[in-house]
Amino acid sequence: MAKFSFSQDLGIDLGTANTLVFVKGKGVVVREPSVVATNVETGQVEAVGGDARNMIGRTPGNIRVIRPMKDGVIADYDTTATMMKYYIKQAQRNRSSFAKKPNVMVCVPSGITMVEERAVIDATKQAGAKDAFPIAEPFAAAIGAGLPVWEPTGSMIVDIGGGTTEVAIISLGGIVTSQSIRTAGDDMDEAIIHYIRKTYNLMIGERSAEQLKMDLGHAGVPEADEETEIRGRDLLTGLPKTISVSAKEISGALADTVSAIVDAVKLTLEKTPPELAADIMDRGIVLSGGGALLRNLDSVISEETKMPVFVAENPLDSVAIGTGKSLEFIEHFRSHPHVFSKATKN
């Protein structure tokens, strides 16, 4: 066993909202927001992850808080590489000083372009990887959710992250058909911000919107109409103000985003070969990612597709676990180096 201790391969779920790092043999060891705070004057990184996230909306003029990932792809290359370097270092805190650079499996959206994929691979190598292998996000989520991806049977996964929703039918170690839409958790937060501003002339921040989504958000009509208070800035007076909002209002604000996700699921099912569609009728659809935690979403999708729908056991970690487990099949990914070329076949 000793010979393996010199190189600890990693699986990275490089998400729009959160970055998770899986260490082979240990599991998920880093779980942090994909946020970096930099000093505009010196160019120095002030904080990464949770510490940087706490600064959102609270920084002086010389500090800029950046979310370097947008819609599942790199929006700010240098900042992403810096962030990944920090997380790889954190994941390898106890490694030997003789340790080699790790091989890194990094997940990317299934609808990625060649340029976007190249940027992820280059940033991963710049962050300290010996070699980087891309894996399609829904494929990783399916492995993490325990679906039989290598068998000749159809599995359907819907992974709702921060920036993208990935819907895929998987069989025999490959994606048969998939749909990647850039509508997901961040859009839900935006919809809530927009609704509160339009209805109450109140400006709230991203974090408040996310909290409202978690506390009151439902897909469809909520059974009980709970209420909660929210603070923000009154756009008419410019002064702080507190209002009360209901679950029905928040769920109404989320309706368009939920509808877009349901449409992506239906569109993928329409393109599914009949044999695999029969398998999915038996096995059902599995939801993963942070968006899968939206109350009642499974019931709404089930109602629209007339199929059983389940939420993965550990939806937030499914992609990271799958990315880590796929390190066992690293030779398969070495011989199939691009997600982009597979995506274009659909």
C-alpha contacts under 8 A as a table, 3 or more apart, distances in Angstrom:
res1	aa1	res2	aa2	distance
1	M	4	F	5.85
1	M	5	S	7.45
2	A	5	S	5.52
2	A	6	F	7.88
3	K	6	F	6.39
4	F	7	S	6.08
4	F	8	Q	7.28
5	S	8	Q	6.46
5	S	95	R	7.92
5	S	96	S	7.81
5	S	99	A	7.47
6	F	95	R	7.81
6	F	96	S	6.78
6	F	98	F	6.53
6	F	99	A	4.27
6	F	100	K	5.92
7	S	99	A	5.42
7	S	100	K	5.13
7	S	101	K	6.50
7	S	102	P	5.55
8	Q	23	V	6.72
8	Q	24	K	6.39
8	Q	92	Q	7.90
8	Q	99	A	7.96
8	Q	102	P	5.61
8	Q	103	N	7.74
9	D	23	V	6.39
9	D	24	K	5.85
9	D	102	P	4.74
9	D	103	N	4.93
9	D	104	V	5.90
9	D	327	L	7.35
10	L	21	V	6.77
10	L	22	F	5.61
10	L	23	V	4.86
10	L	24	K	6.13
10	L	102	P	6.62
10	L	103	N	6.41
10	L	104	V	4.82
10	L	105	M	6.31
10	L	324	G	6.45
10	L	327	L	7.70
11	G	21	V	5.79
11	G	22	F	4.86
11	G	23	V	6.55
11	G	24	K	7.72
11	G	104	V	5.60
11	G	105	M	4.63
11	G	106	V	5.87
11	G	320	A	6.58
11	G	321	I	7.88
11	G	323	T	5.01
11	G	324	G	4.33
11	G	325	K	7.96
11	G	327	L	7.19
12	I	19	T	7.16
12	I	20	L	5.82
12	I	21	V	4.63
12	I	22	F	6.25
12	I	104	V	7.04
12	I	105	M	6.15
12	I	106	V	4.76
12	I	107	C	6.58
12	I	320	A	6.22
12	I	323	T	6.62
12	I	324	G	7.44
13	D	19	T	5.57
13	D	20	L	5.09
13	D	21	V	6.42
13	D	106	V	6.07
13	D	107	C	5.48
13	D	319	V	6.27
13	D	320	A	5.00
13	D	323	T	6.97
14	L	18	N	7.04
14	L	19	T	4.83
14	L	20	L	6.77
14	L	34	S	7.85
14	L	72	G	7.82
14	L	106	V	6.84
14	L	107	C	6.41
14	L	108	V	7.54
15	G	18	N	5.08
15	G	19	T	5.29
15	G	20	L	7.91
15	G	34	S	6.89
15	G	69	M	7.05
15	G	72	G	5.94
15	G	161	G	7.34
15	G	162	G	7.03
15	G	163	G	7.63
16	T	19	T	7.75
16	T	34	S	6.35
16	T	67	R	7.52
16	T	68	P	7.86
16	T	69	M	4.84
16	T	70	K	5.63
16	T	71	D	6.31
16	T	72	G	5.20
16	T	73	V	7.50
16	T	161	G	7.52
16	T	162	G	5.36
16	T	163	G	5.36
17	A	33	P	5.77
17	A	34	S	5.44
17	A	35	V	7.94
17	A	67	R	7.98
17	A	69	M	7.84
17	A	161	G	7.56
17	A	162	G	5.08
17	A	163	G	7.29
17	A	186	D	7.99
18	N	31	R	7.02
18	N	32	E	5.57
18	N	33	P	4.02
18	N	34	S	4.71
18	N	162	G	7.95
19	T	30	V	7.68
19	T	31	R	6.02
19	T	32	E	5.49
19	T	33	P	5.92
19	T	34	S	5.52
20	L	28	V	6.78
20	L	29	V	7.63
20	L	30	V	5.35
20	L	31	R	4.53
20	L	32	E	6.50
20	L	317	D	7.75
20	L	320	A	5.98
21	V	28	V	5.63
21	V	29	V	5.99
21	V	30	V	4.99
21	V	31	R	6.73
21	V	87	Y	7.33
21	V	88	I	7.51
21	V	91	A	6.83
21	V	320	A	6.61
22	F	26	K	7.34
22	F	27	G	5.11
22	F	28	V	4.14
22	F	29	V	5.95
22	F	30	V	7.22
22	F	91	A	7.97
22	F	320	A	6.13
22	F	321	I	6.62
22	F	323	T	7.58
22	F	324	G	5.34
23	V	26	K	5.33
23	V	27	G	5.43
23	V	28	V	6.35
23	V	29	V	6.69
23	V	91	A	7.03
23	V	324	G	6.83
24	K	27	G	6.38
24	K	324	G	6.34
24	K	325	K	7.70
24	K	327	L	7.60
26	K	29	V	7.27
27	G	321	I	7.08
27	G	324	G	7.52
28	V	31	R	7.29
28	V	317	D	7.88
28	V	320	A	7.07
28	V	321	I	6.99
29	V	91	A	6.12
30	V	87	Y	7.00
30	V	90	Q	7.25
30	V	91	A	6.25
32	E	49	G	5.05
32	E	50	G	5.94
33	P	49	G	4.72
33	P	50	G	5.75
33	P	53	R	6.81
34	S	48	V	7.85
34	S	49	G	5.86
34	S	67	R	6.04
34	S	68	P	7.14
34	S	69	M	7.20
34	S	83	M	7.70
35	V	48	V	5.96
35	V	49	G	5.16
35	V	50	G	7.55
35	V	52	A	5.87
35	V	53	R	5.90
35	V	65	V	6.98
35	V	66	I	5.76
35	V	67	R	4.67
35	V	68	P	6.85
35	V	83	M	7.96
36	V	45	V	7.22
36	V	46	E	7.75
36	V	47	A	5.94
36	V	48	V	4.55
36	V	49	G	6.35
36	V	52	A	5.54
36	V	53	R	7.65
36	V	65	V	5.77
36	V	66	I	5.25
36	V	67	R	6.41
36	V	68	P	7.47
36	V	79	T	7.24
36	V	83	M	6.89
37	A	45	V	6.01
37	A	46	E	5.36
37	A	47	A	5.06
37	A	48	V	6.30
37	A	52	A	5.28
37	A	55	M	7.76
37	A	63	I	6.58
37	A	64	R	5.57
37	A	65	V	4.22
37	A	66	I	6.07
38	T	43	G	6.21
38	T	44	Q	5.62
38	T	45	V	4.35
38	T	46	E	5.15
38	T	47	A	7.09
38	T	63	I	5.68
38	T	64	R	5.36
38	T	65	V	6.41
38	T	66	I	7.73
39	N	42	T	5.61
39	N	43	G	5.15
39	N	44	Q	5.31
39	N	45	V	6.32
39	N	46	E	6.37
39	N	62	N	5.73
39	N	63	I	4.64
39	N	64	R	6.33
40	V	43	G	5.36
40	V	44	Q	7.72
40	V	62	N	5.28
40	V	63	I	5.84
40	V	64	R	6.43
41	E	62	N	6.37
45	V	48	V	7.59
46	E	52	A	7.84
46	E	63	I	7.99
47	A	51	D	5.87
47	A	52	A	4.96
48	V	51	D	6.10
48	V	52	A	5.08
48	V	53	R	7.86
48	V	83	M	6.71
48	V	86	Y	7.81
49	G	52	A	5.35
49	G	53	R	6.17
50	G	53	R	4.95
50	G	54	N	6.27
51	D	54	N	5.33
51	D	55	M	6.87
52	A	55	M	5.23
52	A	56	I	7.04
52	A	65	V	6.79
53	R	56	I	5.46
53	R	65	V	7.80
54	N	58	R	7.95
55	M	58	R	5.15
55	M	59	T	5.86
55	M	65	V	7.14
56	I	59	T	6.83
56	I	65	V	6.24
57	G	205	G	7.25
59	T	62	N	7.86
59	T	63	I	5.87
59	T	64	R	7.20
59	T	65	V	7.85
60	P	63	I	5.78
61	G	64	R	7.47
67	R	70	K	7.33
68	P	74	I	6.24
68	P	75	A	5.37
68	P	76	D	4.83
68	P	77	Y	7.32
68	P	79	T	6.11
68	P	80	T	5.57
69	M	72	G	6.10
69	M	73	V	5.51
69	M	74	I	4.70
69	M	75	A	5.26
69	M	76	D	6.95
69	M	80	T	7.24
70	K	73	V	5.51
70	K	74	I	6.26
70	K	75	A	5.66
70	K	163	G	6.22
71	D	162	G	7.46
71	D	163	G	3.85
71	D	164	T	5.51
71	D	182	R	5.63
71	D	183	T	7.95
72	G	108	V	7.00
72	G	109	P	6.22
72	G	162	G	7.68
72	G	163	G	5.17
72	G	164	T	5.89
72	G	182	R	7.97
73	V	108	V	7.39
73	V	109	P	7.61
73	V	112	I	7.77
73	V	116	E	6.45
73	V	120	V	7.72
74	I	77	Y	6.01
74	I	80	T	6.94
74	I	116	E	7.01
74	I	119	A	7.16
74	I	120	V	6.94
76	D	79	T	5.66
76	D	80	T	6.16
77	Y	80	T	5.21
77	Y	81	A	6.29
77	Y	119	A	7.34
77	Y	123	A	6.92
78	D	81	A	5.17
78	D	82	T	6.22
78	D	123	A	7.73
79	T	82	T	5.04
79	T	83	M	6.09
80	T	83	M	5.05
80	T	84	M	6.10
80	T	123	A	6.97
81	A	84	M	5.15
81	A	85	K	6.08
81	A	123	A	4.86
81	A	124	T	6.58
81	A	126	Q	6.32
81	A	127	A	5.34
82	T	85	K	5.14
82	T	86	Y	6.31
82	T	127	A	6.66
83	M	86	Y	5.17
83	M	87	Y	6.37
84	M	87	Y	5.07
84	M	88	I	5.97
84	M	123	A	7.91
84	M	124	T	6.91
84	M	127	A	5.71
85	K	88	I	5.19
85	K	89	K	6.09
85	K	124	T	7.98
85	K	126	Q	7.81
85	K	127	A	4.19
85	K	128	G	6.39
86	Y	89	K	5.18
86	Y	90	Q	6.25
87	Y	90	Q	4.91
87	Y	91	A	6.13
88	I	91	A	5.09
88	I	92	Q	6.27
88	I	127	A	7.50
88	I	128	G	7.57
89	K	92	Q	5.19
89	K	93	R	6.12
90	Q	93	R	5.29
92	Q	95	R	5.35
95	R	99	A	6.60
96	S	99	A	5.22
101	K	128	G	6.55
101	K	129	A	5.68
101	K	130	K	5.00
102	P	128	G	7.70
102	P	129	A	5.37
102	P	130	K	5.47
102	P	131	D	7.32
103	N	129	A	5.75
103	N	130	K	5.32
103	N	131	D	4.91
103	N	132	A	6.04
103	N	133	F	7.95
104	V	124	T	7.62
104	V	129	A	6.00
104	V	130	K	7.52
104	V	131	D	6.24
104	V	132	A	4.85
104	V	133	F	6.34
105	M	132	A	5.81
105	M	133	F	4.82
105	M	134	P	5.97
105	M	135	I	6.81
105	M	323	T	6.23
105	M	324	G	7.20
105	M	326	S	7.69
105	M	327	L	6.72
106	V	121	I	7.97
106	V	124	T	7.93
106	V	132	A	6.86
106	V	133	F	6.09
106	V	134	P	5.04
106	V	135	I	6.09
106	V	323	T	6.83
107	C	134	P	5.50
107	C	135	I	4.68
107	C	136	A	5.65
107	C	137	E	5.26
107	C	140	A	7.23
107	C	319	V	7.82
107	C	323	T	6.71
108	V	112	I	6.97
108	V	117	E	7.19
108	V	120	V	7.88
108	V	134	P	6.31
108	V	135	I	6.09
108	V	136	A	5.24
108	V	137	E	5.40
108	V	339	V	7.80
109	P	112	I	5.47
109	P	136	A	5.68
109	P	137	E	5.23
109	P	138	P	7.63
109	P	164	T	7.38
109	P	166	E	7.08
109	P	180	S	6.98
110	S	136	A	5.03
110	S	137	E	6.28
110	S	138	P	7.14
110	S	166	E	7.06
110	S	178	S	7.34
110	S	179	Q	7.66
110	S	180	S	6.18
110	S	339	V	6.57
110	S	340	F	7.25
110	S	343	A	5.91
111	G	179	Q	7.26
111	G	180	S	5.24
111	G	181	I	7.90
111	G	340	F	7.15
111	G	343	A	5.86
111	G	344	T	7.98
112	I	116	E	6.19
112	I	117	E	6.32
112	I	339	V	7.44
112	I	340	F	5.75
112	I	343	A	7.45
113	T	116	E	5.23
113	T	117	E	6.18
113	T	340	F	5.68
114	M	117	E	5.18
114	M	118	R	6.11
114	M	340	F	5.55
114	M	341	S	7.87
115	V	118	R	5.14
115	V	119	A	6.25
116	E	119	A	5.15
116	E	120	V	6.51
117	E	120	V	5.20
117	E	121	I	6.39
117	E	134	P	7.61
117	E	338	H	7.97
117	E	339	V	7.72
117	E	340	F	7.03
118	R	121	I	5.17
118	R	122	D	6.07
119	A	122	D	5.17
119	A	123	A	5.98
120	V	123	A	5.19
120	V	124	T	6.13
121	I	124	T	5.18
121	I	125	K	6.33
121	I	132	A	5.67
121	I	133	F	7.11
121	I	134	P	7.14
122	D	125	K	5.17
122	D	126	Q	6.08
123	A	126	Q	4.96
123	A	127	A	6.09
124	T	127	A	5.03
124	T	128	G	6.73
124	T	129	A	5.92
124	T	132	A	6.40
125	K	128	G	5.31
125	K	129	A	4.49
125	K	130	K	6.41
125	K	131	D	6.48
125	K	132	A	6.47
126	Q	129	A	7.05
129	A	132	A	6.39
133	F	333	F	6.54
133	F	334	R	7.04
133	F	337	P	6.58
134	P	333	F	7.74
134	P	337	P	6.99
134	P	338	H	6.72
134	P	339	V	6.55
135	I	139	F	7.12
135	I	140	A	6.67
135	I	323	T	7.22
135	I	333	F	7.66
135	I	339	V	6.50
136	A	139	F	5.36
136	A	140	A	6.35
136	A	339	V	6.03
137	E	140	A	5.16
137	E	141	A	6.10
137	E	159	D	7.77
137	E	166	E	7.17
137	E	319	V	6.56
138	P	141	A	4.89
138	P	142	A	6.06
138	P	157	I	6.43
138	P	158	V	7.10
138	P	159	D	6.08
138	P	166	E	5.80
138	P	167	V	6.66
138	P	168	A	6.15
138	P	319	V	7.59
139	F	142	A	5.14
139	F	143	I	6.41
139	F	149	V	7.82
139	F	168	A	7.72
139	F	170	I	7.22
139	F	174	G	7.65
139	F	175	I	7.11
139	F	322	G	7.79
140	A	143	I	5.19
140	A	144	G	6.15
140	A	318	S	7.44
140	A	319	V	5.07
140	A	320	A	7.39
140	A	321	I	7.64
140	A	322	G	4.34
140	A	323	T	5.15
140	A	326	S	7.42
141	A	144	G	4.99
141	A	145	A	6.01
141	A	157	I	7.32
141	A	159	D	6.73
141	A	288	S	6.82
141	A	318	S	4.98
141	A	319	V	4.09
141	A	320	A	7.62
141	A	321	I	7.76
141	A	322	G	5.65
141	A	323	T	7.80
142	A	145	A	5.05
142	A	146	G	6.39
142	A	147	L	5.39
142	A	149	V	6.93
142	A	155	S	7.89
142	A	156	M	7.90
142	A	157	I	6.01
142	A	318	S	7.50
142	A	319	V	7.69
142	A	322	G	6.97
143	I	146	G	5.21
143	I	147	L	5.70
143	I	148	P	7.42
143	I	149	V	6.59
143	I	318	S	7.64
143	I	319	V	7.83
143	I	321	I	7.63
143	I	322	G	4.58
143	I	323	T	7.84
143	I	325	K	7.37
143	I	326	S	7.68
144	G	147	L	7.63
144	G	317	D	7.58
144	G	318	S	4.31
144	G	319	V	5.81
144	G	320	A	7.19
144	G	321	I	4.84
144	G	322	G	3.76
144	G	323	T	7.49
144	G	325	K	7.49
145	A	286	V	7.90
145	A	288	S	7.59
145	A	312	A	5.55
145	A	313	E	6.86
145	A	314	N	7.42
145	A	315	P	7.68
145	A	318	S	5.57
145	A	322	G	7.47
147	L	155	S	6.65
148	P	151	E	5.66
148	P	153	T	7.53
148	P	155	S	7.21
149	V	153	T	7.79
149	V	154	G	7.99
149	V	155	S	6.93
149	V	170	I	6.08
149	V	171	S	5.58
149	V	172	L	6.07
149	V	173	G	5.31
149	V	174	G	7.51
150	W	171	S	6.41
150	W	172	L	4.43
150	W	173	G	4.31
150	W	174	G	7.81
151	E	171	S	6.26
151	E	172	L	4.92
151	E	173	G	7.18
152	P	171	S	5.55
152	P	172	L	4.97
153	T	171	S	5.49
153	T	172	L	7.16
153	T	276	L	6.67
153	T	279	D	6.48
154	G	169	I	6.41
154	G	170	I	5.73
154	G	171	S	5.06
154	G	276	L	4.69
154	G	277	A	7.19
154	G	279	D	5.38
154	G	280	I	6.06
155	S	169	I	5.61
155	S	170	I	5.18
155	S	171	S	6.51
155	S	276	L	7.84
155	S	279	D	7.34
155	S	280	I	6.14
155	S	283	R	7.38
155	S	284	G	7.93
155	S	285	I	7.43
156	M	167	V	7.43
156	M	168	A	5.75
156	M	169	I	4.57
156	M	170	I	6.33
156	M	280	I	6.57
156	M	284	G	7.28
156	M	285	I	5.15
156	M	286	V	6.28
157	I	166	E	7.87
157	I	167	V	5.82
157	I	168	A	5.55
157	I	169	I	6.69
157	I	170	I	7.98
157	I	285	I	6.00
157	I	286	V	4.92
157	I	287	L	5.97
157	I	288	S	7.37
158	V	165	T	7.05
158	V	166	E	5.72
158	V	167	V	4.46
158	V	168	A	6.68
158	V	265	V	7.49
158	V	285	I	7.36
158	V	286	V	6.19
158	V	287	L	4.82
158	V	288	S	6.18
159	D	165	T	5.63
159	D	166	E	5.04
159	D	167	V	6.37
159	D	287	L	5.89
159	D	288	S	4.66
159	D	289	G	5.15
159	D	291	G	7.83
159	D	292	A	7.54
160	I	164	T	6.43
160	I	165	T	4.39
160	I	166	E	6.44
160	I	184	A	5.88
160	I	185	G	7.06
160	I	287	L	7.54
160	I	288	S	6.27
160	I	289	G	4.81
160	I	290	G	6.28
160	I	291	G	4.82
160	I	292	A	6.24
161	G	164	T	5.56
161	G	165	T	5.99
161	G	184	A	5.93
161	G	185	G	6.02
161	G	289	G	5.04
161	G	290	G	5.66
161	G	291	G	5.99
162	G	184	A	5.49
162	G	185	G	4.38
162	G	186	D	5.18
162	G	290	G	7.33
162	G	291	G	7.59
163	G	182	R	5.91
163	G	183	T	6.41
163	G	184	A	5.38
163	G	185	G	6.48
163	G	186	D	5.97
163	G	187	D	7.74
164	T	180	S	6.74
164	T	181	I	5.65
164	T	182	R	4.37
164	T	183	T	5.43
164	T	184	A	5.17
164	T	185	G	7.90
165	T	180	S	5.86
165	T	181	I	5.38
165	T	182	R	6.36
165	T	183	T	6.09
165	T	184	A	5.48
165	T	261	I	7.05
166	E	178	S	7.32
166	E	179	Q	6.00
166	E	180	S	4.62
166	E	181	I	6.62
167	V	178	S	5.51
167	V	179	Q	5.13
167	V	180	S	6.33
167	V	264	A	6.95
167	V	265	V	6.24
167	V	268	T	6.92
168	A	175	I	6.51
168	A	176	V	7.45
168	A	177	T	5.85
168	A	178	S	4.14
168	A	179	Q	6.38
168	A	268	T	7.02
169	I	175	I	5.92
169	I	176	V	5.58
169	I	177	T	5.48
169	I	178	S	6.30
169	I	268	T	7.66
169	I	272	T	7.37
170	I	173	G	6.98
170	I	174	G	5.68
170	I	175	I	4.55
170	I	176	V	5.57
170	I	177	T	7.48
171	S	174	G	5.65
171	S	175	I	6.54
171	S	176	V	6.60
175	I	178	S	6.81
175	I	342	K	7.93
176	V	272	T	7.77
176	V	346	N	7.88
177	T	268	T	6.71
177	T	271	K	6.88
177	T	272	T	6.67
177	T	346	N	6.01
178	S	268	T	6.08
178	S	343	A	7.75
178	S	346	N	7.17
179	Q	264	A	6.36
179	Q	265	V	7.88
179	Q	267	L	7.74
179	Q	268	T	6.17
180	S	264	A	7.92
181	I	184	A	7.95
181	I	264	A	7.39
183	T	186	D	7.62
183	T	187	D	5.93
183	T	257	T	6.73
183	T	260	A	7.26
183	T	261	I	7.37
184	A	187	D	5.48
184	A	188	M	6.63
184	A	257	T	7.12
184	A	261	I	7.76
184	A	291	G	7.02
185	G	188	M	5.10
185	G	189	D	6.56
185	G	290	G	7.37
185	G	291	G	5.76
186	D	189	D	5.13
186	D	190	E	6.25
187	D	190	E	4.89
187	D	191	A	6.00
187	D	257	T	6.85
188	M	191	A	5.09
188	M	192	I	6.38
188	M	213	K	7.56
188	M	253	A	7.98
188	M	254	L	5.75
188	M	257	T	6.30
189	D	192	I	5.20
189	D	193	I	6.33
189	D	206	E	6.57
189	D	209	A	5.25
189	D	210	E	5.53
189	D	213	K	7.01
190	E	193	I	5.07
190	E	194	H	6.09
190	E	206	E	7.59
190	E	209	A	7.60
191	A	194	H	5.10
191	A	195	Y	6.08
191	A	253	A	5.85
191	A	254	L	6.33
192	I	195	Y	5.08
192	I	196	I	6.19
192	I	209	A	5.92
192	I	213	K	7.73
192	I	250	I	6.57
192	I	253	A	5.79
192	I	254	L	7.07
193	I	196	I	5.39
193	I	197	R	6.18
193	I	203	M	7.17
193	I	204	I	6.17
193	I	205	G	7.26
193	I	206	E	7.46
193	I	209	A	6.06
194	H	197	R	5.19
194	H	198	K	6.05
195	Y	198	K	5.17
195	Y	199	T	5.90
195	Y	253	A	6.15
196	I	199	T	5.30
196	I	200	Y	5.48
196	I	201	N	6.81
196	I	202	L	5.96
196	I	203	M	7.13
196	I	204	I	7.60
197	R	200	Y	5.60
197	R	201	N	4.55
197	R	202	L	4.73
197	R	203	M	5.51
197	R	204	I	7.71
198	K	201	N	5.73
198	K	202	L	7.80
199	T	202	L	7.95
201	N	234	D	6.04
201	N	235	L	5.39
201	N	236	L	6.94
202	L	232	G	5.92
202	L	233	R	5.51
202	L	234	D	4.67
202	L	235	L	5.68
202	L	241	K	7.75
203	M	232	G	5.42
203	M	233	R	5.08
203	M	234	D	6.41
203	M	235	L	6.58
204	I	208	S	6.31
204	I	209	A	6.89
204	I	231	R	7.16
204	I	232	G	4.83
204	I	233	R	6.76
205	G	208	S	5.40
205	G	209	A	6.35
205	G	232	G	7.67
206	E	209	A	5.14
206	E	210	E	6.17
207	R	210	E	5.08
207	R	211	Q	6.19
208	S	211	Q	5.07
208	S	212	L	6.24
208	S	230	I	7.55
209	A	212	L	5.07
209	A	213	K	6.24
210	E	213	K	5.02
210	E	214	M	6.28
211	Q	214	M	5.10
211	Q	215	D	6.04
212	L	215	D	5.08
212	L	216	L	5.67
212	L	217	G	6.78
212	L	250	I	7.58
213	K	216	L	5.57
213	K	217	G	4.38
213	K	218	H	7.98
213	K	250	I	7.17
213	K	294	L	7.91
214	M	217	G	5.85
214	M	294	L	7.28
216	L	226	E	7.11
216	L	227	E	7.63
216	L	228	T	7.98
216	L	246	S	7.29
216	L	247	A	4.70
216	L	250	I	6.57
216	L	251	S	7.51
217	G	247	A	6.27
217	G	250	I	5.76
217	G	251	S	5.32
217	G	254	L	7.53
217	G	294	L	6.44
217	G	295	R	6.69
218	H	221	V	6.88
218	H	222	P	5.90
218	H	247	A	7.38
218	H	250	I	7.64
218	H	251	S	5.06
218	H	254	L	7.80
218	H	294	L	5.92
218	H	295	R	4.77
218	H	296	N	5.97
218	H	297	L	7.19
219	A	222	P	7.53
219	A	251	S	6.18
219	A	254	L	7.24
219	A	255	A	6.89
219	A	258	V	6.49
219	A	294	L	6.77
219	A	295	R	6.21
219	A	296	N	5.35
219	A	297	L	5.05
219	A	300	V	6.72
220	G	251	S	6.65
220	G	252	G	7.80
220	G	255	A	7.03
220	G	296	N	7.15
220	G	297	L	7.71
220	G	300	V	6.72
221	V	248	K	6.61
221	V	251	S	6.74
221	V	252	G	7.86
222	P	225	D	6.38
222	P	247	A	6.71
222	P	248	K	6.25
222	P	251	S	7.27
224	A	247	A	7.85
225	D	246	S	6.21
225	D	247	A	5.32
225	D	248	K	5.98
226	E	246	S	5.64
226	E	247	A	5.38
226	E	248	K	7.99
227	E	244	S	6.53
227	E	245	V	5.50
227	E	246	S	4.21
227	E	247	A	6.11
228	T	244	S	5.54
228	T	245	V	5.66
228	T	246	S	6.52
229	E	242	T	6.56
229	E	243	I	5.56
229	E	244	S	4.33
229	E	245	V	6.33
230	I	242	T	5.59
230	I	243	I	5.52
230	I	244	S	6.21
230	I	245	V	7.30
231	R	240	P	7.03
231	R	241	K	5.70
231	R	242	T	4.40
231	R	243	I	6.54
232	G	240	P	5.63
232	G	241	K	5.61
232	G	242	T	6.55
233	R	238	G	5.96
233	R	239	L	5.58
233	R	240	P	4.45
233	R	241	K	5.85
234	D	237	T	5.65
234	D	238	G	5.08
234	D	239	L	5.44
234	D	240	P	5.93
234	D	241	K	5.89
235	L	238	G	5.25
235	L	239	L	7.78
245	V	249	E	6.80
245	V	250	I	7.60
246	S	249	E	5.35
246	S	250	I	6.58
247	A	250	I	5.19
247	A	251	S	6.00
248	K	251	S	5.18
248	K	252	G	6.09
249	E	252	G	5.06
249	E	253	A	6.28
250	I	253	A	5.00
250	I	254	L	6.39
251	S	254	L	5.08
251	S	255	A	6.28
252	G	255	A	5.18
253	A	256	D	7.34
254	L	257	T	5.55
254	L	258	V	6.26
255	A	258	V	5.19
255	A	259	S	6.04
256	D	259	S	5.00
256	D	260	A	6.26
257	T	260	A	5.14
257	T	261	I	6.44
258	V	261	I	5.18
258	V	262	V	6.27
258	V	297	L	7.87
259	S	262	V	5.10
259	S	263	D	6.15
260	A	263	D	5.09
260	A	264	A	6.31
261	I	264	A	5.16
261	I	265	V	6.44
262	V	265	V	5.12
262	V	266	K	6.30
262	V	301	I	6.06
262	V	304	E	7.50
263	D	266	K	5.06
263	D	267	L	6.05
264	A	267	L	5.11
264	A	268	T	6.23
265	V	268	T	5.29
265	V	269	L	6.32
266	K	269	L	5.09
266	K	270	E	6.21
266	K	305	T	6.86
267	L	270	E	5.10
267	L	271	K	6.61
268	T	271	K	5.29
268	T	272	T	6.44
269	L	272	T	5.08
269	L	277	A	7.20
272	T	276	L	6.61
272	T	277	A	5.99
273	P	276	L	5.58
273	P	277	A	6.20
274	P	277	A	4.90
274	P	278	A	6.24
275	E	278	A	5.29
275	E	279	D	6.67
276	L	279	D	4.99
276	L	280	I	6.34
277	A	280	I	5.10
277	A	281	M	6.26
278	A	281	M	5.07
278	A	282	D	6.56
279	D	282	D	5.21
279	D	283	R	6.10
280	I	283	R	4.94
280	I	284	G	5.02
280	I	285	I	6.70
280	I	307	M	7.96
281	M	284	G	5.59
281	M	307	M	5.91
281	M	308	P	7.35
283	R	308	P	7.55
284	G	307	M	5.96
284	G	308	P	4.62
284	G	309	V	5.41
284	G	310	F	7.14
285	I	307	M	7.26
285	I	308	P	6.33
285	I	309	V	4.68
285	I	310	F	6.21
286	V	309	V	5.90
286	V	310	F	4.91
286	V	311	V	5.64
286	V	312	A	6.10
287	L	292	A	5.56
287	L	298	D	7.54
287	L	309	V	7.36
287	L	310	F	6.12
287	L	311	V	4.67
287	L	312	A	5.79
287	L	315	P	7.30
288	S	291	G	7.37
288	S	292	A	5.33
288	S	311	V	6.24
288	S	312	A	5.48
288	S	314	N	7.68
288	S	315	P	4.31
288	S	316	L	6.84
288	S	318	S	6.51
289	G	292	A	5.59
289	G	293	L	7.75
289	G	315	P	4.86
289	G	316	L	4.86
289	G	317	D	7.34
289	G	318	S	6.96
289	G	319	V	7.50
290	G	293	L	5.74
290	G	294	L	7.90
290	G	315	P	6.40
290	G	316	L	5.21
291	G	294	L	5.62
292	A	297	L	6.92
292	A	298	D	7.65
292	A	311	V	6.48
292	A	315	P	6.74
293	L	297	L	7.82
293	L	311	V	7.92
293	L	315	P	7.63
294	L	297	L	5.84
295	R	298	D	7.87
296	N	299	S	5.26
296	N	300	V	6.35
297	L	300	V	5.13
297	L	301	I	6.25
298	D	301	I	5.34
298	D	302	S	6.04
298	D	309	V	5.54
298	D	310	F	6.45
298	D	311	V	7.01
299	S	302	S	4.97
299	S	303	E	6.00
299	S	309	V	7.18
300	V	303	E	5.12
300	V	304	E	6.27
301	I	304	E	5.14
301	I	305	T	6.06
301	I	309	V	7.07
302	S	305	T	5.32
302	S	306	K	5.35
302	S	307	M	5.15
302	S	308	P	5.64
302	S	309	V	5.52
303	E	306	K	5.31
303	E	307	M	7.41
311	V	315	P	6.94
312	A	315	P	5.11
312	A	318	S	7.51
314	N	317	D	5.68
314	N	318	S	5.96
315	P	318	S	5.26
316	L	319	V	7.60
317	D	320	A	5.33
317	D	321	I	6.00
318	S	321	I	5.23
318	S	322	G	6.03
319	V	322	G	5.10
319	V	323	T	5.97
320	A	323	T	5.04
320	A	324	G	6.13
321	I	324	G	5.09
321	I	325	K	6.07
322	G	325	K	5.01
322	G	326	S	6.01
323	T	326	S	5.25
323	T	327	L	7.01
324	G	327	L	5.57
325	K	328	E	5.95
325	K	329	F	7.98
326	S	329	F	5.27
326	S	330	I	6.61
327	L	330	I	4.95
329	F	332	H	5.46
329	F	333	F	6.89
330	I	333	F	5.20
330	I	334	R	6.11
331	E	334	R	4.82
331	E	335	S	6.28
332	H	335	S	5.39
332	H	336	H	6.26
333	F	336	H	4.80
333	F	337	P	5.66
334	R	337	P	5.47
338	H	341	S	5.86
338	H	342	K	7.05
339	V	342	K	5.36
339	V	343	A	6.23
340	F	343	A	5.14
340	F	344	T	6.40
341	S	344	T	5.31
341	S	345	K	6.82
342	K	345	K	5.49
342	K	346	N	7.54
343	A	346	N	5.94
